[in-house]
Every structure is written in structure tokens, then in C-alpha cells.
Amino acid sequence: MSRSLKKGPYVNERIINKIKNLKQGDKTVINVWDRSCTVNPEMVGFTLGVHNGRKHVPVYVVENMVGHKLGEFAPTRKFVSHGGKKAKEQAKK
């Protein structure tokens, strides 16, 4: 469910302040625990380490990500393929 339009997007001010202190094109990774923070145009070109519950996943922010949440780019579950005879046979080929 999206946030109310009168409230606007949720953006963590501490993340924005950390980004403003860096120069454009800086390679440092900013660790972020706030997965619900919306990606702003100011974040484009920086690498954010988004926490997935176990570790920080490095996410390089591109223009197409603006408007999405940070958590969308750091999956929390790892898919382990379905087992069985057919899967083993296909893996051999």
C-alpha cells in the first residue's frame, strides 16, 4: 500500500545528510538499515549498502530506481532450486 500523497514519500534525513557530505562519484559505501526509505534523485550515482537482515548488500543507485524503496534492491531470501531426479539430470547436462 502506497503512502498518502499529502504526506509525500518517506525519506530518511540522515541518509540524505550523509550523501550531501560526499562528492559525486565517490566510491564509499553508505550502510543503510532503513529499507523503507524512498530513493531520491540526490541518491543517484552513489552506492548504498542496504541491510537484508544478515549483511549489507551494495546497491549502486541509477536513475530508474528513483521512486522505489531501497529494500526492493536487496532480497532477503535466497532461492535454493527445487530438488529431485529431473533437476539432477538437467544439472549434469
PyMOL commands that set and color helices and strands:
alter all, ss='L'
color gray80, all
select helices_A, chain A and resi 13-21+41-43+63-65+70-73+85-92
alter helices_A, ss='H'
color red, helices_A
select strands_A, chain A and resi 29-32+47-51+56-60
alter strands_A, ss='S'
color yellow, strands_A
deselect
rebuild
show_as cartoon
